[in-house]
């Protein structure tokens, strides 16, 4: 899935990612969402790829891109 960071608190690691395609669903970040990723922290509006774990939380965050959405150049 791909979306944008809606909010992120670097102190607690809490955050929300919103799908930017389809239903615009929102997912809380999993506790380990940044482990093993290129991110040390996130910023609001940042585009990311992610998967939803069995608890319905966003995890395995990676870099998102406009190309992944098929956005015209």
C-alpha positions in Angstrom: 0.0 0.0 0.0 1.0 3.6 -0.4 0.1 6.6 1.6 1.2 9.7 3.3 2.3 10.4 6.9 -0.6 12.2 8.6 1.1 12.6 11.9 4.2 11.4 13.7 5.6 12.0 17.2 9.3 11.2 17.3 9.3 11.2 21.1 6.8 8.3 21.4 7.0 6.8 17.9 3.2 7.2 17.6 1.9 8.1 14.2 -0.8 7.7 11.6 -0.4 6.9 7.9 -3.3 7.6 5.5 -3.8 5.7 2.2 -3.7 8.2 -0.6 -5.4 5.9 -3.1 -8.9 4.5 -2.8 -10.7 4.9 0.5 -8.2 7.1 2.3 -8.1 4.7 5.2 -6.0 5.7 8.2 -3.6 3.2 10.0 -1.8 3.7 13.2 1.9 2.9 13.1 3.0 -0.4 14.5 5.5 -0.2 17.4 8.3 -1.6 15.0 7.2 0.3 11.9 10.6 1.9 11.4 12.8 -1.1 12.3 14.9 -2.1 9.3 13.7 0.8 7.2 15.6 3.7 5.7 13.8 6.1 8.1 15.0 7.3 11.5 11.9 9.6 11.7 9.0 10.7 9.6 7.5 14.1 8.7 3.9 15.0 8.0 3.1 14.7 4.3 5.9 12.3 3.5 5.0 9.6 1.0 5.6 6.0 2.2 4.9 2.5 1.1 3.7 0.1 3.9 2.0 -3.1 4.7 -0.8 -3.6 7.2 0.0 -6.2 9.9 -2.5 -8.6 11.5 -3.4 -6.0 14.1 -4.4 -3.5 11.4 -1.3 -1.3 11.9 1.1 0.1 9.3 4.5 -1.5 9.3 7.5 -2.2 7.1 7.7 1.5 5.9 9.6 2.2 2.8 10.0 5.2 0.4 6.9 6.0 -1.6 7.0 7.7 -5.0 4.7 9.6 -7.4 5.5 7.0 -10.0 4.0 4.2 -7.8 0.6 6.1 -8.0 0.8 6.5 -11.8 0.7 10.3 -11.3 1.2 12.2 -14.6 4.5 14.1 -14.9 
